[in-house]
Amino acid sequence: MEYVTLNNGVKMPILGYGVYQVTKEECERCVLDALKVGYRAIDTAQSYFNERGVGEGIRTCGIPREDLFVVSKVAAEHKTYEQAMAGIDETLKKMGLYYQDFCRVFCILNFQLKIHI
């Protein structure tokens, strides 16, 4: 696996496995399969509703947690610092993990780009 070093010195795998549209019933198996074939970054979000399966796969895979890179996205409804922190805590609790490696606010915008020439 190749890595990129972020500005803070953290090494992040350049390729990750995303679980968008993976059902919560299938998520643990999919994460385990991805890790088995070499993925070391797993990407989920609160709005995917499969965080428990991601956490279960990570906790039971046999790979040390520090060798994995877990990414999640806080729901877009969390607009304040306090709401974002509560969302992160909720995600960690659902996953059964002590930390995430990368987290961002998930913001999906519905808009049309109008170009005037």
Secondary structure, 3 states (H helix, E strand, C coil): CCEEECCCCCEEECCCEECCCCCCCCHHHHHHHHHHCCCCEEECCHHHCCHHHHHHHHHHCCCCHHHCEEEEEECCCCCCHHHHHHHHHHHHHHHCCCCCCEEEECCCCCCCCCCCC
